């Protein structure tokens, strides 16, 4: 028995199910992208922007817009809602990926990377808020890895569903 026994099984599904899966992941991609636009607006995708968004900038006299350190409740709400929703999003994508024809080495990486990045990103936010300011760099790198993994999964799954069964698939 091969290690990747579920490979290509997505191609055995009826067309309306494959179409529904495409709509599901494209809808997730739309929502995720909206979150990325919001993140760009609030942090400018910069380490200093991450720090200011959570810790405030009231000591910076040259700041264009004044912001204050988030409260414990605000930070916990962000961490709680994002960790739960991201976990569910990546569980859905991982489940679909397992049944795709995507090569096993890619599957291995893309099944492990998101949970690690989720823990680093949102655990890092807590540590940043708690005073470990250098965590802004960990947050930035792990967030970039998480986003890259998300879009890579969406593209790979989409192409696999659209192109159909490939040579050598089960």
Secondary structure as UniProt FT lines:
FT   TURN            3..8
FT   HELIX           9..12
FT   HELIX           15..43
FT   TURN            44..45
FT   HELIX           47..55
FT   TURN            58..59
FT   TURN            61..62
FT   HELIX           72..98
FT   HELIX           104..129
FT   TURN            130..131
FT   TURN            133..134
FT   HELIX           135..163
FT   TURN            167..168
//
